[in-house]
């Protein structure tokens, strides 16, 4: 008998550039992460970008990355930098 093992979590760091501050990007991303059961955090950066760490099942992380390329209605995402990240997250939070 084989005991199922938990699938490894996918963890990425995102830096989202464009018109992404002042358009409810962080709160919208938090809602989307909770809908997808993705953990991590999101915050504004002093250079005008938004930075996030996302962790979860690979398909769910891929879905929030696709969402980050669009963002909420008023955002104008120009590009998203993506790199692997370390960390262990249990929930998703907005860092103010």
N, C-alpha and C positions, 0 to 999 in steps of 0.2 A: 504494500500500500504506500502510495506517495502522499506526503503531506504537502498541501499547497503552500507556497511561500508568497509573501506579499510582493507585489511587483515594485520595482524600484521607482521612487519618485523622481520626477524631472524637475530640476531647479534652474531657473534662468534669471539673469539680471537684464532689465530693459531700460534704455534711455530713449524717451520719446521726444522728438524735436518738432517744432512748428508752433502753431497757435494752440498751445495746450494748457496754458495757465489762465484762470479766470473764465473757464468754460465748463466747470464742474467735472473736469477729467478725473480727479482723484476720487470723488464720491461715486461717480458713474463706474469707475473701474472696480471700486470696492463692491458695489452691488453685483457687477458681472462676475467677479471672483467668487462671491458667496453663492451665486446661482450655479456656478460650475464646480463648487467645492474645491476651489484653489486657495491655498494659504499664501501668506507673504505680507508685503507692505507696499505702499506707494507714497511718494512725497514730491513736492516741488523742489527744484534746484535753483540756486541763485542765478544761473545762466539762462533761465527761462524755459528749460526743459523739465520734463517730469521723469522721475526715476522710480523703478519698481523692481521688487524681487517677487517671483511667482514660483509656486511649488505645488505639485500634485501629480495626478495620473497623466502620462504623456499626452493623451488625446485632449484632456481638459486644459493643460498648459498650452498646447498648440492652439486651442480655441481662444484662449484669452490673448495670445500673441496676435492672432488674426484680428481680434477686437481692437487691440492697441494700435494697429495700423489704421483704423478708422476713427476710434474714439467716440465720444458723445457727439450729438448733433452739431454743436457750435464749434467743435474743434476742427483744425486744419492740420492734420499730421503730415509732416514733410518726410520724415524718415524715422526708423526705429533701429537703434543699435541693440544687438542681442549677443550675450555671451553667457557661458555656463557660470553658475554661481554655487556657492556652498551655503549651508545654513539649514536649520531645521525649524519649520514654522508650523503652528497648530491652528492659526486663524489668519484672517486678512485684516489689516488695519491701515488707516490713513494716518500718516505722520504729519502733524502740523508744525 
